[in-house]
Amino acid sequence: MTTIPRMVARAMLLSGLLAALPAPAQARQARDVAAKEQTARAKSRTSGGARTSVIPYLEVSQAVFAELSPGSDVLTYTNLAAGVDAQIAGRNNQGAVSLRYERRIGWGKGDPDGDVVSGLARVASQIVPGRLRIDAGALAARTRIDGSGGASLNPLVSAGDSSSQIYSFYAGPTLTTHAGDVALAASYRAGYTRVEDPKGFRPAPGIPAVDIVDDTLSQIATVSAGFHPGDILPLGVTASSGWAREDISNLDQRIDQKYGRLDFVLPISLDVALVAGVGYEDVEISSRDVLRDVNGLPVVGRNGRLRPDKSAPRQLAYDVDGLIYDAGVMWRPSRRTALEAHVGKRYGSTSVYGSFAYAPDARSSLNVSVYDNVFGFGGTVRRALEDLSTDFETSRNPLTGDLNGCVITRANGTCLNSALSSVAAATFRARGVTVSYNLTLGRISAGIGVGYDRRKFIAAPGTVLAVANGVIDENAFFAGYLGARLDQRSSLSANVYANWFQSGLSAAGDATALGANAAYFRNLTDRLGATAAVGIDGIEREEPFIDQWGASALVGLRYTL
């Protein structure tokens, strides 16, 4: 028996078990979510039970939008909104939900008019405590899409037909048990993502738009068995296997991944463990070619997307199988600090991934995530939803009600910007990094998020998608938030964001989205509050494409039910 305390060894093994999942980033996310749920349950027990907060509200506001470039139109509209913000932290159930429906009523011809739905949810329920858990998450967001496939949250009011709704949800069970000293685990997740058709996403006359995602279904299943360091051997050993698949409706694209591997965890001190894994993987990506008319030209459906030729055979775009391996280190000097770094071989080349979490006290936290995965758009969004903890708080644009890119939790912050940076339909290998920092000092709270995402597209030769094969999209983002409570009835908030997108798929060139807004809130009564907000937003592009800039102002009332 090793001299290292069994509790430390077991904690290290848990990380080793999760690191064996087919998508390394998803493994870390599952581990982090489980840890946060355990913390929430512990807090619930000390307070004597579940803590539930449900805050429904009704809102009415009057807004004006002044176009600064390229025109000078002034648009006015009224917002009628209903929403709910809810949180629960109980012994067996944890979750957070923020949902908002808004109806915009324009005052004149050409003024904004229509419906907007936005929301974010993440819940977990212990059906059989310690054995069977159900996880689920959902997203509804309005985004602006341009002809390169690039997307950005907080679209300009004047974006019109180039704005679109994205809907996504996932759910699935996790089963854990033991057979003596051997820990057994199995999990399954299924997610569905849909991008509504933006009818006006061509950047300029004569410039073809990139085919954007219609809908996708992604699935992932894993099983594992292993023992803790010190139970049988001085090191922990886990055998695992898994399967992941994503079906993309555009040209019937399909990602099919299978793997089997052994993972090892060797504690070398109370704070440090060495980890390594070796196995075999088989990854295939296939699609059909486009349906062509009598002239041999691609057929485009009513929704503006390319139509697949159902009678054509599948064509392989990517077929990699063989040995996979990685090695790394875990450092956990306290429950507030965790570092994990891996380097190895996956997808036929070098793969680097890892994470760092530091929360020196209850007022601040720093989180870094480095990832490397093969996905389509839907799989990327599902992974981002899994990354959410169950105690998040959303940040919204006070002028439009839309979700901002980053959310805040008690333990860390998570940003969705990278996942939503492009809605191009082709599959891709994504590598990148995200960093978030949150701070609360008395009445002041602040947070920032920065990140970089690089997508190398994968497509079958000899098909209409072949032009995308090997092409690279790059996205970098920054988001910042500051809130200050002035007194018991009033507060201020400010948001700033920047999103830079460079696409190799289109002649649309680089696009940079910039914006800032500020709002003043005051409670008039216990249930009735008033809001005043101003902001400026813009999209800058390379010539010959036209920049767009606009300023907004809003006054409104909110009644909490």
C-alpha positions in Angstrom: 0.0 0.0 0.0 1.3 3.4 -1.0 2.0 5.9 1.8 0.0 8.6 0.0 -3.3 9.3 1.7 -6.1 7.3 0.0 -8.3 10.4 -0.4 -5.7 12.3 -2.4 -5.0 9.2 -4.6 -8.7 8.8 -5.3 -9.1 12.4 -6.3 -6.2 12.1 -8.7 -7.6 8.9 -10.2 -10.9 10.6 -10.9 -9.1 13.1 -13.0 -7.2 10.3 -14.8 -10.5 8.4 -15.5 -12.1 11.5 -17.1 -8.9 12.3 -19.1 -9.5 9.0 -21.0 -12.7 10.2 -22.7 -12.6 10.5 -26.5 -12.7 14.3 -26.4 -10.1 15.6 -23.9 -11.8 19.0 -23.4 -15.1 17.2 -22.7 -13.4 15.1 -20.1 -12.1 18.0 -18.2 -15.5 19.7 -18.4 -17.2 16.7 -17.0 -14.8 16.6 -14.1 -15.2 20.3 -13.3 -19.0 20.1 -13.5 -19.0 17.1 -11.1 -16.7 19.0 -8.6 -19.0 22.1 -8.7 -22.1 19.9 -8.2 -20.5 18.3 -5.1 -19.7 21.8 -3.7 -23.3 22.9 -4.3 -24.6 19.8 -2.5 -22.3 20.4 0.4 -23.5 24.0 0.7 -27.1 22.9 0.5 -26.6 20.4 3.3 -25.1 23.0 5.6 -28.0 25.3 4.9 -30.5 22.6 5.7 -31.8 21.9 2.2 -32.3 23.1 -1.3 -32.1 26.8 -2.2 -34.3 27.7 -5.1 -34.7 31.2 -6.7 -37.2 31.8 -9.5 -37.6 35.3 -10.7 -40.1 35.8 -13.6 -40.5 39.3 -15.0 -42.3 41.5 -17.6 -40.6 44.3 -19.4 -41.5 47.2 -21.7 -39.0 49.6 -23.2 -38.7 52.2 -25.9 -35.6 52.2 -28.0 -34.0 54.3 -30.8 -31.2 53.2 -33.1 -29.2 55.8 -35.1 -27.3 54.5 -38.1 -23.8 56.2 -38.2 -22.4 54.4 -41.2 -22.9 53.8 -44.1 -26.3 55.6 -43.9 -28.0 57.9 -41.4 -31.4 56.3 -40.8 -33.0 56.6 -37.4 -35.1 53.6 -36.3 -37.5 53.5 -33.4 -39.2 50.5 -31.9 -40.9 49.2 -28.7 -39.9 46.1 -26.9 -42.3 43.9 -25.0 -40.5 41.1 -23.1 -41.2 38.3 -20.7 -38.5 36.2 -19.0 -37.4 34.2 -16.1 -34.1 33.7 -14.2 -33.9 30.7 -11.9 -31.3 28.8 -9.8 -31.5 25.7 -7.7 -28.8 24.3 -5.5 -30.1 21.2 -3.7 -28.9 17.9 -2.4 -29.7 16.0 -5.6 -30.7 18.8 -8.1 -28.7 21.7 -9.3 -29.3 24.1 -12.2 -29.6 27.6 -13.6 -31.9 28.9 -16.3 -32.1 32.3 -18.0 -34.9 32.5 -20.6 -36.2 35.6 -22.4 -38.8 36.2 -25.1 -39.0 39.6 -26.7 -41.4 41.1 -29.2 -40.1 44.1 -31.2 -42.7 46.5 -32.6 -41.4 49.0 -35.2 -43.0 52.5 -35.4 -42.5 53.0 -39.1 -41.6 51.3 -42.4 -38.2 49.6 -42.1 -38.1 49.8 -38.3 -37.1 46.6 -36.4 -40.1 44.3 -36.0 -40.2 40.6 -35.0 -39.6 38.1 -32.3 -36.4 37.2 -30.5 -35.8 34.3 -28.1 -32.6 34.0 -26.1 -31.7 31.8 -23.2 -29.2 29.5 -21.5 -29.8 26.5 -19.2 -27.7 23.9 -17.5 -29.2 21.4 -15.0 -28.1 18.2 -13.3 -30.2 15.7 -11.3 -29.1 12.8 -9.2 -31.8 10.2 -10.0 -30.0 7.7 -7.8 -27.5 9.6 -5.6 -24.0 8.6 -6.2 -25.0 6.2 -9.0 -27.1 7.7 -11.7 -27.1 11.4 -12.8 -28.9 13.1 -15.7 -27.3 16.2 -17.2 -28.9 18.6 -19.7 -28.3 22.0 -21.2 -29.8 24.4 -23.8 -29.0 27.6 -25.7 -31.0 30.0 -27.7 -29.1 33.0 -29.1 -29.4 35.7 -31.8 -26.3 36.1 -33.9 -25.2 38.0 -36.9 -23.9 36.0 -39.9 -21.9 37.3 -42.8 -21.0 35.7 -46.1 -17.8 34.1 -44.8 -19.8 32.1 -42.3 -18.4 34.2 -39.4 -20.9 34.8 -36.6 -21.0 37.3 -33.7 -23.3 37.8 -30.8 -24.9 41.2 -30.1 -25.8 41.9 -33.8 -26.6 45.4 -34.8 -30.3 46.2 -34.8 -30.0 47.1 -38.5 -28.5 43.7 -39.3 -31.9 42.7 -40.6 -32.0 39.5 -42.6 -28.3 38.7 -41.8 -29.2 38.0 -38.2 -30.3 34.5 -37.3 -31.4 32.4 -34.3 -29.3 29.5 -33.1 -31.0 26.8 -31.0 -29.2 23.9 -29.2 -29.8 21.4 -26.5 -28.3 18.2 -25.1 -29.1 15.6 -22.4 -27.8 12.3 -21.2 -27.2 10.0 -18.2 -24.0 9.1 -16.3 -23.9 5.8 -14.4 -21.2 5.1 -11.8 -20.7 2.1 -9.6 -18.1 -0.3 -8.1 -17.1 -3.9 -8.3 -14.8 -4.3 -5.3 -11.9 -1.9 -5.9 -12.8 -1.4 -9.5 -14.7 1.7 -10.4 -17.2 1.3 -13.3 -18.6 4.2 -15.3 -20.7 4.7 -18.4 -22.2 7.9 -20.0 -24.2 8.9 -23.1 -24.9 12.4 -24.4 -27.1 13.4 -27.4 -27.3 17.0 -28.7 -29.3 18.8 -31.4 -28.4 22.2 -32.9 -30.2 24.2 -35.5 -29.3 27.5 -37.2 -32.3 29.3 -38.7 -31.9 30.5 -42.3 -30.5 34.1 -42.5 -31.8 35.1 -45.9 -29.4 38.0 -46.4 -26.0 36.8 -45.5 -24.2 37.7 -48.8 -21.6 40.4 -48.0 -21.7 42.1 -51.4 -23.3 41.6 -54.8 -21.6 38.8 -56.8 -19.8 37.4 -53.8 -21.0 33.8 -53.1 -21.9 33.0 -49.5 -20.4 30.0 -47.6 -22.9 27.2 -47.1 -24.0 27.5 -43.4 -25.2 24.9 -41.0 -28.8 23.8 -41.1 -29.1 21.3 -38.3 -26.9 18.7 -36.6 -27.3 15.7 -34.3 -24.2 14.8 -32.2 -23.8 11.8 -29.9 -21.1 10.5 -27.6 -21.0 7.3 -25.5 -18.2 6.1 -23.1 -17.5 3.2 -20.8 -14.6 2.7 -18.4 -13.3 0.5 -15.6 -10.3 1.1 -13.4 -8.9 1.1 -9.9 -7.4 3.7 -7.7 -3.7 4.2 -7.0 -2.8 2.1 -4.0 -5.8 -0.3 -4.2 -4.1 -2.9 -6.3 -1.0 -1.2 -7.6 0.9 1.9 -6.7 -0.5 3.5 -9.8 -4.1 3.8 -11.0 -5.1 2.1 -14.2 -8.2 2.7 -16.3 -9.4 0.9 -19.4 -11.9 2.8 -21.5 -13.6 2.9 -24.9 -15.9 5.3 -26.6 -17.8 6.3 -29.7 -18.7 9.7 -31.0 -20.8 10.7 -34.0 -22.1 13.9 -35.5 -24.6 14.0 -38.4 -24.8 17.3 -40.3 -27.7 17.8 -42.6 -25.7 19.8 -45.1 -24.6 17.4 -47.8 -25.2 14.5 -45.3 -21.8 15.0 -43.6 -20.9 12.6 -40.9 -18.1 12.4 -38.3 -17.6 8.9 -36.8 -15.0 8.4 -34.1 -14.2 5.2 -32.1 -11.4 4.6 -29.6 -10.1 2.3 -26.9 -7.3 3.1 -24.5 -5.5 2.5 -21.2 -4.7 5.4 -18.9 -2.3 5.5 -16.0 -2.1 7.8 -13.0 1.1 7.8 -10.8 1.1 10.1 -7.7 4.6 11.3 -7.0 3.7 13.6 -4.1 0.7 15.0 -2.2 0.3 17.6 -4.9 1.6 16.1 -8.2 0.7 13.1 -10.3 2.1 12.0 -13.6 -0.5 10.8 -16.2 -0.1 8.8 -19.5 -2.4 7.0 -21.9 -2.1 4.8 -24.9 -4.7 3.4 -27.3 -6.2 3.1 -30.7 -8.5 5.4 -32.6 -10.5 5.3 -35.9 -11.9 8.6 -37.2 -13.8 8.9 -40.4 -15.5 11.9 -42.0 -17.7 11.5 -45.0 -20.3 13.3 -47.1 -22.3 13.2 -50.3 -21.8 15.5 -53.3 -24.2 18.3 -54.1 -27.3 17.7 -56.4 -26.6 19.2 -59.8 -29.0 20.5 -62.5 -29.0 19.6 -66.2 -26.2 22.1 -66.7 -24.1 20.6 -64.0 -24.5 23.5 -61.6 -25.1 22.9 -57.9 -28.8 23.0 -56.8 -29.5 25.5 -54.0 -32.6 24.9 -51.9 -35.2 27.6 -50.9 -33.3 28.1 -47.7 -30.2 29.1 -49.6 -28.3 25.9 -48.6 -26.8 23.3 -51.0 -29.0 20.2 -51.6 -27.3 16.8 -51.3 -27.5 14.2 -54.0 -29.2 11.3 -52.0 -28.5 8.9 -54.8 -24.7 9.5 -54.7 -22.4 7.3 -52.7 -20.7 8.6 -49.6 -17.2 10.0 -50.2 -14.5 9.9 -47.5 -13.0 13.3 -46.6 -10.9 12.0 -43.6 -9.9 8.5 -42.6 -7.3 8.2 -39.8 -6.7 5.2 -37.6 -3.8 4.0 -35.6 -2.0 4.5 -32.3 -2.8 7.4 -30.0 -0.9 8.3 -26.9 -0.3 11.2 -24.5 1.6 12.1 -21.3 1.2 14.9 -18.9 1.1 16.1 -15.3 -1.5 17.2 -12.8 -0.7 19.6 -10.0 -3.3 20.2 -7.2 -1.7 22.0 -4.2 -5.1 22.9 -2.8 -8.8 22.7 -3.6 -8.5 26.2 -5.1 -5.7 25.5 -7.6 -5.6 22.8 -10.4 -3.3 22.5 -13.3 -3.4 19.8 -16.0 -1.3 19.6 -19.1 -1.1 16.9 -21.8 0.9 16.4 -25.0 0.7 13.5 -27.4 -0.7 12.2 -30.7 -4.3 12.3 -31.9 -5.9 12.7 -35.3 -2.6 11.6 -36.9 -0.6 14.5 -35.5 0.7 16.2 -32.4 -2.1 17.2 -29.9 -1.7 19.6 -27.0 -4.5 20.3 -24.4 -4.8 21.2 -20.8 -6.5 23.5 -18.2 -5.7 25.7 -15.3 -8.1 26.9 -12.6 -7.2 29.2 -9.7 -9.6 30.6 -7.2 -7.6 32.1 -4.3 -10.8 33.2 -2.5 -14.5 33.4 -3.0 -14.2 36.8 -4.7 -12.0 35.9 -7.7 -11.2 33.1 -10.1 -9.0 32.5 -13.2 -9.6 29.8 -15.7 -7.6 28.7 -18.8 -8.6 26.0 -21.2 -6.5 24.7 -24.2 -8.4 22.3 -26.5 -7.9 20.2 -29.7 -10.9 18.4 -31.2 -12.5 17.3 -34.5 -16.1 18.5 -34.6 -18.8 20.1 -36.7 -20.6 23.2 -35.5 -23.2 21.2 -33.4 -20.6 19.2 -31.6 -18.7 22.4 -30.7 -21.8 24.0 -29.2 -22.7 20.8 -27.3 -19.2 20.8 -25.8 -19.6 24.4 -24.7 -22.9 23.7 -23.0 -21.4 20.7 -21.2 -18.6 23.1 -20.0 -21.2 25.2 -18.1 -21.5 24.6 -14.4 -24.9 24.5 -12.9 -24.6 27.8 -11.0 -24.0 30.3 -13.7 -25.3 33.9 -14.0 -25.9 35.3 -17.5 -24.8 38.7 -18.7 -27.1 40.4 -21.2 -26.9 43.4 -23.5 -29.1 46.0 -21.8 -30.2 47.5 -25.1 -31.2 44.3 -27.0 -31.7 41.7 -24.2 -29.3 39.4 -26.2 -26.8 37.1 -24.3 -23.3 38.4 -24.0 -20.5 36.0 -24.8 -19.4 35.1 -21.3 -21.3 33.9 -18.2 -20.2 34.1 -14.5 -20.2 31.3 -12.0 -19.2 31.1 -8.3 -16.2 29.0 -9.3 -15.2 30.2 -12.7 -16.4 31.9 -15.9 -17.2 30.4 -19.3 -17.3 32.1 -22.7 -19.4 30.8 -25.7 -17.7 33.1 -28.2 -15.3 30.5 -29.7 -18.1 27.9 -30.1 -20.3 30.4 -31.9 -17.6 32.1 -34.0 -18.5 30.4 -37.3 -21.5 28.6 -38.6 -19.9 27.2 -41.8 -21.3 23.8 -42.5 -18.0 22.0 -43.2 -16.5 19.8 -40.5 -13.2 20.9 -38.9 -10.4 20.4 -36.5 -10.5 23.1 -33.8 -7.6 24.1 -31.7 -7.6 27.1 -29.4 -7.5 28.6 -25.9 -9.9 30.5 -23.8 -9.1 32.6 -20.6 -11.6 34.1 -18.2 -11.2 36.0 -15.0 -13.9 37.2 -12.5 -13.5 39.5 -9.6 -15.9 40.8 -6.9 -14.8 43.6 -4.5 -17.6 44.7 -2.2 -20.2 46.4 -4.4 -18.1 46.1 -7.6 -18.0 43.0 -9.8 -16.0 42.6 -13.0 -15.0 40.0 -15.5 -13.1 39.5 -18.7 -12.8 36.8 -21.3 -10.3 36.4 -24.1 -9.8 33.6 -26.5 -8.5 32.3 -29.9 -10.0 29.6 -32.1 -8.4 28.1 -35.2 -10.5 25.8 -37.4 -9.0 23.8 -40.2 -11.8 22.5 -42.4 -12.1 18.9 -43.7 -13.9 18.1 -46.9 -14.0 15.3 -49.5 -12.1 15.8 -52.7 -14.2 15.6 -55.9 -17.2 17.2 -54.1 -18.5 20.7 -54.0 -17.0 21.0 -50.5 -13.5 20.2 -51.8 -12.7 24.0 -52.0 -13.0 24.1 -48.2 -10.5 21.2 -47.5 -7.5 22.5 -45.6 -8.9 26.1 -45.5 -8.4 27.8 -42.1 -10.7 30.2 -40.2 -9.4 32.1 -37.3 -11.3 34.0 -34.6 -10.1 36.0 -31.6 -12.4 37.6 -29.1 -12.4 39.9 -26.0 -15.4 40.5 -23.7 -15.4 42.6 -20.5 -18.0 43.4 -17.9 -18.2 45.8 -15.0 -21.0 46.2 -12.5 -21.3 48.5 -9.5 -24.1 48.8 -6.9 -24.5 52.5 -6.0 -26.9 51.9 -3.1 -29.7 49.5 -2.2 -31.9 50.7 -5.0 -29.6 51.6 -7.9 -26.7 50.2 -9.9 -24.5 50.7 -13.0 -23.2 48.2 -15.5 -20.9 48.4 -18.5 -20.0 45.9 -21.2 -17.4 46.0 -24.0 -16.6 43.4 -26.6 -14.4 42.9 -29.7 -14.5 40.0 -32.1 -12.0 39.5 -35.0 -12.7 36.9 -37.6 -10.6 35.9 -40.6 -12.0 33.4 -43.1 -10.2 31.4 -45.8 -13.6 30.2 -47.1 -14.8 33.4 -48.6 -13.6 36.5 -50.4 -15.4 38.6 -47.8 -12.1 39.2 -46.0 -11.5 40.0 -42.4 -14.4 41.3 -40.2 -14.1 43.0 -36.8 -17.1 43.4 -34.5 -16.8 46.1 -31.8 -19.2 47.4 -29.2 -19.7 49.0 -25.8 -22.7 49.8 -23.7 -23.6 51.2 -20.3 -26.8 51.0 -18.3 -28.3 52.6 -15.1 -30.8 50.5 -13.1 -33.0 51.8 -10.3 -35.7 50.0 -8.2 -38.7 52.3 -8.0 -40.6 49.8 -5.7 -39.9 46.3 -4.5 -41.2 44.9 -7.8 -40.9 47.7 -10.3 -37.6 48.9 -11.7 -36.4 51.4 -14.4 -33.6 51.2 -16.9 -31.7 53.7 -19.0 -29.0 52.5 -21.4 -26.8 53.7 -24.3 -24.4 51.9 -26.6 -22.5 51.8 -29.8 -21.8 48.8 -32.1 -20.0 48.3 -35.4 -18.8 45.9 -38.0 -15.6 46.8 -39.8 -14.5 45.0 -43.0 -11.8 45.2 -45.6 -12.5 47.1 -48.9 -14.6 46.9 -51.0 -17.0 45.8 -48.3 -18.9 48.5 -46.3 -18.5 49.1 -42.6 -21.6 49.4 -40.4 -21.8 51.5 -37.2 -24.8 52.4 -35.1 -25.7 54.0 -31.7 -28.6 53.0 -29.5 -30.5 54.3 -26.5 -33.2 52.8 -24.4 -35.5 53.6 -21.5 -37.7 50.9 -19.9 -39.6 49.4 -17.0 -39.4 45.9 -15.5 -42.0 44.4 -13.3 -40.9 41.3 -11.2 -43.7 38.9 -10.6 
